[in-house]
Amino acid sequence: MTTKAFVIGHPIAHSRSPLIHGTWLAEHKIDGTYEAIDVAPADLPAFFERLRSGEFAGGNVTIPHKEAVFALCDEVDPLARTIGAVNTLVARDGKVFGTNTDYLGFFGNLDAEAPGWSDGPNDAIVIGAGGAARAILVALRRRNGGKVHVLNRTLANAQALVEVIDGPFEAHGFEDFAALAGHTGLVVNTSSIGMHGTRFDWLDMSLLPKNSLVTDIVYTPLVTPLLEDAAAHGLQTVDGLGMLLHQAAPGFSAWFGVEPKVTPELRARVEATLGH
């Protein structure tokens, strides 16, 4: 019997997930499908009934549903509960289980592209205080030895975030970057700045130590203005595409029973579609 999986969002046509999972299905010769389904917010409960009925093995969730599906799941794992968002659903025995694999995607990307990035007690700067920032904080709480400074345009939002997720976190406004930069080994942008040519006008890369790593979870464009500036100052950079690829693997494994590999060939296939 064909095993079916999906990605839901609204809109959803831009999603690269069908290409990623379709590549793995073909590679492993699995009798399965993975499709993008546009589900409007009002239609989510009805879609979950289809999921409970056994029509699908599970699927991915993207904007704007990551928080909304939380309440519709029968069970949500503790990590997803901490992050406050679900991006992966597994249907089993008439129930829907929710998890969040973004932190695994973050680890997988940096481990592959910058081995040893988490060795030693490095302070980190996380830019942004939205849902993506929560997943990154959960990741850094597990693997980073130093303090994590959350910088946001609205200080109150950064403060609210660090109060919700327990860890070695401090909240700051953007204006504190200059004072913090000298002790920073990792800079992570989790905000949407970098899309559509937008850039940080307050971030002076020359203040960072020369061995700092700068990464951006935005992957369209692949080289954001932030990464461009970092590279121009001789800093190591990692783009956001690998996070998308690595966060997909645990779901595929749960639905289709095979652990897929993120290969240079898969990355090249997805990269070729960016900007189209």
HELIX and SHEET records of a PDB file:
HELIX    1   1 SER A   17  GLU A   27  1                                  11    
HELIX    2   2 PRO A   41  ASP A   43  5                                   3    
HELIX    3   3 LEU A   44  ARG A   52  1                                   9    
HELIX    4   4 ALA A   68  LEU A   72  1                                   5    
HELIX    5   5 PRO A   78  ILE A   83  1                                   6    
HELIX    6   6 ASP A  102  GLU A  113  1                                  12    
HELIX    7   7 GLY A  131  ARG A  143  1                                  13    
HELIX    8   8 LEU A  155  VAL A  164  1                                  10    
HELIX    9   9 PHE A  174  ASP A  176  5                                   3    
HELIX   10  10 PHE A  177  ALA A  181  1                                   5    
HELIX   11  11 MET A  195  GLY A  197  5                                   3    
HELIX   12  12 MET A  205  LEU A  207  5                                   3    
HELIX   13  13 PRO A  225  ALA A  232  1                                   8    
HELIX   14  14 LEU A  241  PHE A  256  1                                  16    
HELIX   15  15 PRO A  264  GLU A  271  1                                   8    
SHEET    1   A 6 GLY A  32  ASP A  38  0                                        
SHEET    2   A 6 THR A   3  GLY A   9  1                                        
SHEET    3   A 6 GLY A  58  VAL A  61  1                                        
SHEET    4   A 6 THR A  88  ARG A  92 -1                                        
SHEET    5   A 6 LYS A  95  THR A  99 -1                                        
SHEET    6   A 6 GLU A  75  VAL A  76  1                                        
SHEET    1   B 6 PHE A 169  GLY A 173  0                                        
SHEET    2   B 6 VAL A 148  ASN A 152  1                                        
SHEET    3   B 6 ASP A 123  ILE A 127  1                                        
SHEET    4   B 6 THR A 184  ASN A 189  1                                        
SHEET    5   B 6 LEU A 213  ASP A 216  1                                        
SHEET    6   B 6 GLN A 236  VAL A 238  1                                        
END                                                                             
